[in-house]
Amino acid sequence: MYICICKGITDSAIREAVCQGACRMRDLKTCLGVGTQCGKCACHAKQVLNEVLADLRHINIISHQPSHLIEAIT
């Protein structure tokens, strides 16, 4: 889905940028240009950023658990 119409940035592009190390809106602005034109996308871009970071934290927590706990969670 398009997040930034001005720059043609999708949620997938934001997700990829986060996986490559972007962890703040400033990082997304620098690497993708999100929110640098009209700014209407900033809230939605921030939401996608936070969702991806939460997903990565969850994966990191699960991957550091003993196997019997992972089986109980999934």
Residue, then its C-alpha position, 0 to 999 in steps of 0.5 A: m500500500y502506498i504510504c507517501i504519494c508524493k515520493g511513491i513510497t510503500d509500506s513494503a519499502i518502509r518495512e525493508a528500510v527498517c530491516q536494513g537498520a532504520c529505527r526512527m522517522r529521521d532515518l526514514k526521511t533520510c533514506l526514503g524521503v518520507g514526509t519531506q514534501c507535504g508531510k501528510c504521510a508522516c503519521h501513517a509512516k510512523q505507524v508502519l515504523n512502530e509496527v515493524l519495530a514491534d514485530l522485530r522485538h517480538i521475534n527477537i524475544i521469541s528467538h532467545q527463549p528456550s525451545h519448550l517456551i517457543e512451542a508453548i507460545t506458538 
